[in-house]
Amino acid sequence: MCLKDLVYEIESIITHRAADEDIQWIYEKNKEDIPYPYVYGSSLHLRQIFLNIYGNCIKYNQPGGKITTVMEAADVQDGICTYRWTISDTGIGMSPEFLSHIFDPFSQEKTDARSVYQGTGLGMAITKGLIEQMNGSIEVTSQVGVGSVFVITIPFEIAREQKKDEEIAEQYDIRGLHLLAVEDNELNAEIIEMLLTDDGAKVTVAKNGRQAVEYFESNPPGIFDAILMDVMMPVMDGIAATKAIRAMDRADAKTIPIIAMTANAFEEDAKRCLAAGMNAHLAKPFQIEDVEKAIVECCGR
């Protein structure tokens, strides 16, 4: 994975979210920038870690506040580069009592505004678990009314062979395609839309199966080149939405590629998707290269 790409992806998402809440976003890197951008690791789980932390920094901040990040290479030894992120906010802060339980599932501060947001839920517990699985650590300090500081330290094995982004883009060329992405999770939808748009596709997002059916039905045939369909969704799930689209009396209803995106990787789930009329099945968590490969193959590029 490329850490520079990951930082760019996270910045693209969080910058807009912070601006919407009138919060200043500052990202600082040391003079060496990122000395070893290509490392072995899970970009999906790193993205989850940082989006969760930044989400809390925004949620518990205040208009006119700041979120500052300093990234640095803390140590390089025996093919391992240890990166450290220091993230500080000017939010409402946490009491010592709450801070001692911040990594407990469903921790909730009852004495300040944090209770309005029903605590941190499972987010910080999952974040700590992911960081520890990567042999890293997370430390949190906070002061009520002043803000919080999160220090994340993770060691990465330096990648010997570096993937070239140009080669990947050339191999799975989705430029010019208009895709309908159906995803009920707002954050997942943002990530999918940003990654596919960055690689040259036009993306329309639907938040559930019924909305996807309405978008497809209300647009002329041929507008969409393919549909990325989440399976588990409220209102109408992906299986029902696919069947509804395939049953329409129009030229592209039977032929438009529909690619399932599901958290279930079992063979029977793939069979259900294909039986409903989908062309391919991708199990979450997936890499964007896998998604683009499926799109290219289904669209006959």
C-alpha positions in Angstrom: 0.0 0.0 0.0 1.0 3.6 -0.5 0.8 5.8 2.6 0.8 9.0 0.5 -2.3 7.8 -1.3 -3.9 6.9 2.0 -3.2 10.3 3.5 -4.6 12.0 0.4 -7.8 9.9 0.6 -8.4 10.7 4.2 -7.6 14.4 3.7 -10.1 14.6 0.8 -12.9 13.2 3.0 -12.1 14.9 6.3 -11.3 18.4 4.9 -14.9 18.7 3.6 -16.5 17.4 6.8 -14.4 19.7 9.0 -15.3 22.7 6.7 -19.0 21.9 7.0 -18.7 22.2 10.8 -16.5 25.4 10.6 -13.5 23.6 11.9 -10.0 24.3 10.6 -8.0 21.3 9.4 -4.2 21.4 9.6 -2.0 18.5 8.5 1.7 18.8 9.0 4.5 16.4 7.9 8.1 16.6 8.9 10.8 17.7 6.6 11.5 14.2 5.3 7.8 13.9 4.4 7.1 10.2 4.1 10.5 8.6 3.6 9.1 5.1 2.8 5.6 5.6 1.2 5.3 2.0 0.1 4.8 -0.4 3.0 3.0 -3.7 3.7 -0.3 -3.1 5.5 -4.1 -2.8 5.2 -5.2 0.5 3.7 -8.8 -0.4 4.5 -8.2 -0.8 8.2 -5.9 2.2 8.5 -8.6 4.3 6.8 -11.1 3.0 9.3 -8.8 3.9 12.2 -8.2 7.5 11.1 -11.7 8.2 9.9 -13.0 7.1 13.3 -10.6 9.3 15.2 -11.1 12.3 13.0 -14.9 11.7 13.1 -14.7 12.0 16.9 -12.5 15.1 16.7 -15.1 16.8 14.5 -18.1 15.6 16.4 -16.8 16.8 19.8 -15.2 20.0 18.6 -16.8 23.5 18.3 -17.3 26.0 15.5 -14.1 27.9 14.9 -12.1 25.0 16.4 -9.0 23.2 15.0 -7.8 19.7 14.3 -4.0 19.4 13.9 -2.1 16.4 12.7 1.7 15.9 12.8 3.0 12.8 10.9 6.6 11.7 11.3 8.8 8.7 10.8 9.7 7.9 14.4 12.2 5.1 13.7 13.7 3.1 10.9 15.4 -0.2 11.7 15.9 -3.6 10.1 13.5 -2.9 7.2 10.8 -1.6 9.5 9.6 2.1 9.5 7.6 3.2 12.5 5.3 6.1 11.7 3.7 8.3 14.4 0.6 10.5 14.0 -0.1 13.1 16.7 -3.7 14.3 16.3 -4.9 17.2 18.5 -8.3 18.9 18.7 -9.7 22.0 20.4 -12.9 20.1 21.4 -14.9 19.7 24.6 -12.3 17.3 26.1 -12.8 14.4 28.4 -12.7 14.0 32.2 -10.1 11.7 33.7 -12.9 9.3 34.7 -14.2 9.0 31.1 -10.7 8.9 29.6 -9.9 5.7 31.7 -12.8 4.0 29.9 -12.5 5.5 26.4 -11.6 2.1 24.9 -14.4 0.2 26.6 -17.4 -0.6 24.2 -20.2 1.9 24.5 -18.3 4.3 26.9 -20.4 7.3 27.7 -19.5 10.6 29.4 -22.6 11.5 31.5 -21.4 14.9 32.9 -20.8 16.9 29.7 -22.0 17.4 26.1 -20.5 14.1 25.1 -23.6 12.3 26.4 -25.6 14.1 23.7 -23.8 12.0 21.2 -24.2 8.7 23.2 -20.5 8.3 23.8 -18.0 6.7 21.5 -19.9 3.5 20.9 -17.7 0.7 19.6 -15.6 3.0 17.5 -12.6 3.5 19.9 -12.6 -0.1 21.1 -12.4 -1.3 17.5 -9.8 1.4 16.7 -7.5 0.2 19.6 -8.0 -3.4 18.6 -7.0 -2.7 14.9 -3.9 -0.7 16.0 -2.8 -3.5 18.4 -3.2 -6.1 15.6 -0.8 -4.0 13.6 1.7 -4.1 16.6 1.1 -0.4 17.2 -0.2 1.7 20.0 -2.6 4.5 20.7 -2.3 7.0 23.6 -4.9 9.6 24.5 -4.6 12.6 26.8 -7.4 15.2 27.3 -8.5 18.2 29.3 -12.1 19.2 29.7 -12.8 22.4 27.9 -9.4 22.4 26.2 -9.3 19.4 23.9 -7.8 16.0 23.3 -4.5 14.6 21.8 -4.3 11.1 20.2 -0.9 9.6 19.5 -0.9 6.7 17.1 2.3 4.7 16.5 2.4 1.9 14.0 5.4 -0.1 12.6 5.3 -1.0 8.9 7.5 -3.4 6.9 9.0 -1.4 4.1 7.8 -2.8 0.7 10.6 -4.0 -1.5 8.5 -4.0 -4.7 6.5 -0.9 -5.4 3.3 -0.9 -7.3 3.1 1.9 -9.8 -0.2 3.7 -9.8 0.0 4.3 -13.6 0.3 0.6 -14.3 -2.8 -0.1 -12.1 -4.8 2.7 -13.8 -3.8 1.4 -17.2 -4.7 -2.2 -16.4 -8.2 -1.3 -15.0 -9.3 1.7 -17.0 -12.7 3.0 -15.8 -12.3 6.5 -17.2 -15.5 7.9 -18.7 -17.8 5.2 -17.2 -21.0 6.4 -15.3 -21.5 4.1 -12.3 -24.4 3.8 -9.9 -23.1 3.0 -6.5 -25.7 1.7 -4.0 -24.5 1.9 -0.4 -26.4 2.8 2.8 -23.4 3.5 4.9 -22.6 7.2 4.3 -18.9 6.9 5.0 -18.5 3.9 2.8 -20.4 5.7 0.0 -18.1 8.7 0.3 -15.0 6.5 0.1 -16.2 4.6 -3.0 -17.3 7.7 -4.7 -14.0 9.5 -4.1 -11.8 6.6 -5.2 -13.7 5.8 -8.4 -14.1 9.5 -9.3 -10.3 10.0 -8.8 -9.7 7.2 -11.3 -11.9 8.9 -14.0 -15.4 7.5 -13.5 -18.6 9.5 -12.9 -20.4 8.2 -9.8 -24.0 8.6 -8.7 -24.8 7.4 -5.2 -28.0 5.8 -4.0 -28.5 5.2 -0.3 -30.7 2.1 -0.6 -32.1 -0.4 -3.1 -35.4 1.5 -3.7 -33.6 4.7 -4.5 -31.3 2.8 -6.9 -34.4 1.4 -8.7 -35.8 4.9 -8.9 -32.6 6.3 -10.3 -32.3 3.6 -12.9 -35.9 3.8 -13.9 -36.0 7.7 -14.1 -32.9 7.9 -16.3 -32.8 7.1 -20.1 -31.4 3.7 -21.1 -27.6 3.6 -21.4 -27.0 6.4 -18.9 -25.4 4.0 -16.4 -22.6 1.7 -17.5 -22.7 -0.5 -14.3 -24.2 -0.7 -10.9 -22.3 -1.5 -7.7 -24.9 -3.0 -5.4 -24.6 -3.4 -1.6 -26.6 -6.4 -0.5 -27.6 -5.6 3.1 -29.5 -2.3 3.1 -32.7 -0.9 4.7 -35.9 0.0 2.8 -35.0 -2.4 0.0 -32.0 -4.8 -0.1 -29.6 -5.4 -3.0 -31.2 -8.7 -4.0 -34.7 -7.2 -4.3 -33.4 -4.1 -6.1 -31.5 -6.3 -8.6 -34.6 -8.4 -9.3 -36.7 -5.2 -9.7 -34.2 -3.7 -12.2 -33.9 -7.0 -14.2 -37.8 -7.2 -14.4 -38.1 -3.7 -16.1 -39.3 -3.6 -19.6 -36.5 -1.5 -21.2 -33.5 -2.2 -23.3 -30.7 -2.1 -20.7 -32.5 -3.7 -17.8 -31.3 -7.2 -18.7 -27.8 -6.3 -19.8 -26.4 -3.6 -17.4 -23.7 -5.2 -15.2 -24.7 -5.3 -11.5 -21.8 -6.1 -9.1 -22.7 -7.3 -5.6 -20.8 -5.8 -2.7 -21.4 -7.8 0.5 -19.8 -8.4 3.9 -20.6 -12.1 3.4 -17.9 -14.1 1.7 -19.7 -17.5 1.8 -20.3 -19.4 -1.4 -24.1 -19.6 -0.9 -24.2 -15.7 -0.6 -22.4 -15.4 -4.0 -24.9 -17.9 -5.5 -27.8 -15.9 -4.2 -26.4 -12.8 -5.8 -25.8 -14.4 -9.1 -29.3 -16.1 -9.0 -30.9 -12.7 -8.5 -29.3 -11.5 -11.8 -26.0 -10.0 -10.6 -22.9 -10.4 -12.8 -20.2 -10.6 -10.1 -19.7 -10.8 -6.3 -17.2 -8.9 -4.2 -16.8 -9.7 -0.5 -16.0 -6.8 1.9 -13.5 -5.6 2.8 -12.1 -5.2 -0.7 -9.4 -3.2 -2.4 -10.3 -0.6 -5.0 -8.3 -2.5 -7.6 -10.6 -5.5 -7.1 -13.7 -3.3 -7.6 -12.2 -1.7 -10.8 -11.1 -5.1 -12.1 -14.7 -6.4 -11.8 -16.1 -3.2 -13.4 -13.7 -3.5 -16.4 -14.4 -7.2 -16.8 -18.2 -6.9 -16.6 -18.2 -3.9 -19.0 -16.1 -5.7 -21.5 -13.2 -3.2 -21.5 
